[in-house]
Amino acid sequence: MTRTESYYVISNPFPDQESDLLVLFTGESQTKPAHQLGPKVYDYYLIHHIIAGKGRFTIQGQEVELGSGDSFIIKPEQLVSYISDEEEPWHYRWIAFTGSQAAELVASTGISAQQTILRTGKRRQVPIIFRQIGRAFHEKKAGSHLKANGYLHLLLAEFSEALAPSSPLGDVPHTESERIIAQAIHYLSTQYAEPITIEMMAESLGYNRAYLSRLFKQYTKITPVTFLLKLRIDKARLLLRERLELTVEQIASSVGFHDPLYFSKQFRRWYGVSPTEYRDQMKRKMRNQI
């Protein structure tokens, strides 16, 4: 299949050379057959993610063939070269960054001098994060550079998880489906107090809403909506017991309910009493224990 060569790069619209961490630029290219870069060195970090096609990456004299879904990282002053395949030239995205914190940040992921190749094909967030960095720079808003730094952290977190060894205790998901459910549960468990929806979660994680909801119910036996509702109610129940200085309305708002009446209705549905009645019961128990 004939592919049209293309090249696109966008730089940080607000480069701050004093920053401890600075995303310099990001880009995307559909290379021509046998397109080669290097041997050369860079004075910044450079991460590539291959969208399609294949090619060869050479570092420290070792050549590795890479294809769709793979990523590779180039560190400052490393002698590297890479060349796209003659039949299936690769299409990739990249991001360049620097700063005094860059080396420590990269090292914290588990990436070492010997570990520069990452098999990230099953990590659907990786290409999404690259696009988000480009979108942040394209917007040219005052916080674009901060968004880019945040996305860089998310990207490296994906790499860290890709490099993490399987746990002998079995607490790391063993299938792609389990990993997706773990992502969804983590999202809901950390964002429950915000005005989130299942649509927002699906978009954030990069999955189709119907597919994610179906998979979630298959593994947890309840829908994401019910899980979120129960999570909020349980958090509210804890606050009703432990934060007596807060009003019922304040507690409702703190766990993501913006309608106190709806909160009270749902609380009664799950626990058989209103939030006020539940708190009164807890107060009586506390007095009886004194």
C-alpha positions as CSV (number, residue, x, y, z in Angstrom):
1,M,0.0,0.0,0.0
2,T,1.4,3.4,-1.0
3,R,1.7,5.9,1.9
4,T,2.1,9.6,1.4
5,E,5.0,11.0,3.3
6,S,4.0,13.6,5.9
7,Y,5.6,15.6,8.7
8,Y,4.2,17.8,11.4
9,V,5.8,19.3,14.5
10,I,4.5,21.9,17.0
11,S,6.7,23.6,19.7
12,N,5.9,24.7,23.2
13,P,4.3,28.2,22.7
14,F,5.7,29.3,26.1
15,P,9.2,27.9,26.5
16,D,10.6,28.6,29.9
17,Q,14.2,27.8,29.9
18,E,14.4,28.1,33.8
19,S,11.8,25.3,34.2
20,D,12.9,22.1,36.0
21,L,10.9,20.1,33.4
22,L,10.2,21.5,30.0
23,V,8.4,19.8,27.1
24,L,10.1,21.2,24.0
25,F,8.0,20.0,21.1
26,T,5.9,17.2,19.8
27,G,5.3,15.9,16.3
28,E,4.0,13.2,14.0
29,S,5.4,11.8,10.8
30,Q,4.5,9.2,8.1
31,T,8.0,8.4,6.9
32,K,9.1,7.5,3.5
33,P,10.5,4.0,2.8
34,A,14.0,3.5,4.3
35,H,13.9,7.0,5.9
36,Q,16.9,7.1,8.3
37,L,18.0,9.4,11.1
38,G,21.5,9.2,12.5
39,P,23.8,8.0,13.7
40,K,23.5,11.1,15.8
41,V,23.1,12.4,19.4
42,Y,20.5,14.7,20.9
43,D,20.9,17.0,23.9
44,Y,17.4,16.4,25.2
45,Y,15.1,13.4,25.8
46,L,13.1,12.1,22.9
47,I,10.3,9.5,23.0
48,H,8.8,7.9,19.9
49,H,5.6,5.9,19.7
50,I,5.0,3.9,16.6
51,I,1.4,4.1,15.3
52,A,1.9,1.8,12.3
53,G,4.5,0.3,10.1
54,K,7.9,-1.0,11.2
55,G,11.6,-0.1,11.3
56,R,14.9,-0.7,13.1
57,F,16.3,1.2,16.0
58,T,20.0,1.0,16.8
59,I,21.5,2.0,20.2
60,Q,24.9,1.2,21.6
61,G,25.6,-0.9,18.6
62,Q,22.5,-3.1,19.1
63,E,19.7,-3.2,16.5
64,V,16.1,-3.9,17.4
65,E,13.2,-4.2,15.0
66,L,10.1,-2.3,16.2
67,G,6.5,-2.1,15.0
68,S,3.1,-0.8,15.7
69,G,2.5,-0.1,19.4
70,D,6.2,-0.1,20.4
71,S,7.9,2.9,21.9
72,F,11.5,3.9,22.3
73,I,13.3,6.5,24.3
74,I,16.5,8.3,23.4
75,K,18.4,9.9,26.3
76,P,20.7,12.9,25.9
77,E,24.1,12.2,24.3
78,Q,23.2,8.6,23.4
79,L,24.5,7.6,19.9
80,V,21.4,6.3,18.0
81,S,20.1,5.7,14.6
82,Y,16.7,4.6,13.3
83,I,15.4,3.7,9.9
84,S,12.0,2.9,8.6
85,D,11.2,-0.3,6.7
86,E,11.3,-0.3,2.9
87,E,8.0,-2.0,2.5
88,E,6.1,-0.8,5.6
89,P,7.7,2.5,6.6
90,W,6.7,3.5,10.1
91,H,4.3,6.2,11.1
92,Y,5.2,7.6,14.6
93,R,4.7,10.4,17.0
94,W,7.3,11.9,19.3
95,I,7.8,14.2,22.2
96,A,11.0,16.0,23.3
97,F,11.7,17.3,26.8
98,T,14.5,18.5,29.0
99,G,15.2,20.0,32.4
100,S,17.0,19.3,35.7
101,Q,14.2,16.9,36.8
102,A,14.0,15.0,33.5
103,A,16.7,12.4,34.3
104,E,15.2,11.6,37.8
105,L,11.7,11.5,36.3
106,V,12.7,9.0,33.6
107,A,14.7,6.9,36.0
108,S,11.7,6.6,38.4
109,T,9.8,4.7,35.7
110,G,12.3,1.9,35.6
111,I,13.7,3.0,32.2
112,S,17.5,2.4,32.3
113,A,20.4,2.6,29.9
114,Q,19.7,-1.0,29.0
115,Q,15.9,-0.6,28.9
116,T,15.0,1.9,26.1
117,I,12.4,-0.2,24.3
118,L,8.9,-0.4,25.6
119,R,6.3,-2.8,24.3
120,T,3.2,-0.5,24.7
121,G,0.9,-1.9,22.1
122,K,-1.8,-2.9,24.7
123,R,-1.7,0.5,26.5
124,R,-4.4,2.4,24.6
125,Q,-3.7,5.6,26.6
126,V,-0.2,6.1,25.1
127,P,-1.3,7.4,21.6
128,I,-4.1,9.5,23.2
129,I,-1.6,11.2,25.5
130,F,0.6,12.2,22.6
131,R,-2.4,13.7,20.8
132,Q,-3.3,15.6,24.0
133,I,0.1,17.2,24.2
134,G,-0.1,18.4,20.6
135,R,-3.6,19.7,21.3
136,A,-2.4,21.7,24.4
137,F,0.4,23.3,22.3
138,H,-2.0,24.1,19.5
139,E,-4.4,25.9,21.8
140,K,-1.6,28.3,22.9
141,K,-3.2,29.1,26.2
142,A,-1.4,30.4,29.2
143,G,-1.4,26.9,30.8
144,S,-0.4,25.0,27.7
145,H,3.1,24.2,29.1
146,L,1.6,23.0,32.4
147,K,-0.8,20.7,30.6
148,A,2.1,19.3,28.5
149,N,4.1,18.6,31.7
150,G,1.1,16.8,33.2
151,Y,0.6,14.7,30.1
152,L,4.3,13.8,30.1
153,H,3.9,12.5,33.7
154,L,0.9,10.4,32.6
155,L,2.9,9.1,29.6
156,L,5.8,8.0,31.8
157,A,3.4,6.5,34.2
158,E,2.1,4.3,31.4
159,F,5.7,3.3,30.6
160,S,6.3,2.5,34.3
161,E,3.3,0.2,34.4
162,A,4.4,-1.5,31.1
163,L,7.8,-2.2,32.6
164,A,6.5,-3.4,36.0
165,P,7.0,-7.1,36.6
166,S,4.0,-9.3,37.3
167,S,3.2,-9.5,41.0
168,P,3.5,-13.0,42.6
169,L,0.6,-12.1,44.8
170,G,-1.7,-11.8,41.8
171,D,-2.7,-8.2,42.5
172,V,-1.7,-7.1,38.9
173,P,-4.4,-7.7,36.3
174,H,-3.5,-10.7,34.1
175,T,-5.7,-9.9,31.1
176,E,-6.4,-6.8,29.1
177,S,-10.0,-6.8,30.3
178,E,-9.0,-6.9,33.9
179,R,-6.6,-4.0,33.3
180,I,-9.4,-2.0,31.8
181,I,-11.7,-2.7,34.8
182,A,-8.8,-1.7,37.2
183,Q,-8.5,1.6,35.3
184,A,-12.2,2.2,35.5
185,I,-12.4,1.4,39.2
186,H,-9.4,3.6,39.9
187,Y,-10.9,6.5,37.9
188,L,-14.2,6.3,39.8
189,S,-12.6,5.8,43.2
190,T,-10.5,9.0,42.8
191,Q,-13.0,11.2,40.9
192,Y,-16.2,10.3,42.7
193,A,-16.5,13.7,44.4
194,E,-16.4,15.5,41.0
195,P,-19.4,15.9,38.6
196,I,-18.3,13.0,36.5
197,T,-20.4,10.8,34.2
198,I,-19.7,7.4,32.7
199,E,-19.4,9.1,29.3
200,M,-16.6,11.3,30.7
201,M,-14.8,8.3,32.2
202,A,-15.0,6.3,28.9
203,E,-13.6,9.3,27.0
204,S,-10.8,9.9,29.5
205,L,-9.8,6.2,29.4
206,G,-10.1,6.0,25.7
207,Y,-12.8,3.4,25.4
208,N,-16.3,3.1,23.9
209,R,-18.9,3.8,26.6
210,A,-21.1,0.8,25.7
211,Y,-18.1,-1.5,25.6
212,L,-16.7,-0.2,28.9
213,S,-20.1,-0.5,30.7
214,R,-20.7,-4.0,29.4
215,L,-17.2,-5.2,30.4
216,F,-17.5,-3.5,33.8
217,K,-20.8,-5.3,34.6
218,Q,-19.4,-8.6,33.4
219,Y,-16.5,-8.4,35.9
220,T,-18.2,-6.6,38.8
221,K,-21.8,-7.8,38.4
222,I,-23.0,-4.1,38.7
223,T,-23.1,-1.2,36.2
224,P,-20.5,1.6,36.5
225,V,-23.5,4.0,37.4
226,T,-24.4,1.7,40.3
227,F,-20.8,1.4,41.4
228,L,-20.4,5.2,41.4
229,L,-23.6,5.7,43.3
230,K,-22.8,3.1,46.0
231,L,-19.2,4.5,46.3
232,R,-20.6,8.0,46.9
233,I,-23.2,6.8,49.4
234,D,-20.5,4.8,51.4
235,K,-18.2,7.8,51.5
236,A,-21.1,9.9,52.8
237,R,-21.9,7.3,55.4
238,L,-18.3,7.5,56.7
239,L,-18.5,11.3,56.8
240,L,-21.8,11.2,58.7
241,R,-20.1,9.1,61.4
242,E,-16.8,10.9,61.6
243,R,-17.4,14.5,60.6
244,L,-20.2,15.6,62.9
245,E,-19.4,19.3,62.3
246,L,-20.5,19.0,58.7
247,T,-24.1,19.4,57.7
248,V,-25.9,16.8,55.6
249,E,-25.9,19.2,52.7
250,Q,-22.1,19.7,53.0
251,I,-21.5,16.0,53.1
252,A,-23.7,15.5,50.0
253,S,-21.7,18.0,48.1
254,S,-18.4,16.6,49.3
255,V,-19.1,13.2,47.8
256,G,-20.5,14.4,44.5
257,F,-24.3,14.9,45.1
258,H,-25.4,18.4,44.3
259,D,-29.0,17.8,45.1
260,P,-29.4,17.1,48.9
261,L,-32.9,15.7,48.4
262,Y,-31.7,13.2,45.8
263,F,-28.8,12.3,48.1
264,S,-31.2,11.6,51.0
265,K,-33.4,9.5,48.8
266,Q,-30.6,7.4,47.6
267,F,-29.1,7.1,51.1
268,R,-32.5,5.8,52.4
269,R,-32.7,3.4,49.5
270,W,-29.4,1.8,50.4
271,Y,-29.5,1.9,54.2
272,G,-33.2,2.2,55.1
273,V,-32.9,5.5,56.9
274,S,-32.3,9.1,56.0
275,P,-28.8,10.6,56.5
276,T,-30.1,12.6,59.5
277,E,-31.6,9.5,61.1
278,Y,-28.4,7.6,60.5
279,R,-26.3,10.3,62.1
280,D,-28.6,10.4,65.1
281,Q,-28.3,6.6,65.5
282,M,-24.5,6.9,65.5
283,K,-24.6,9.7,68.1
284,R,-26.8,7.5,70.4
285,K,-24.3,4.6,70.0
286,M,-21.4,6.9,70.9
287,R,-23.2,8.2,74.0
288,N,-24.0,4.7,75.1
289,Q,-20.4,3.7,74.8
290,I,-19.2,6.5,77.2
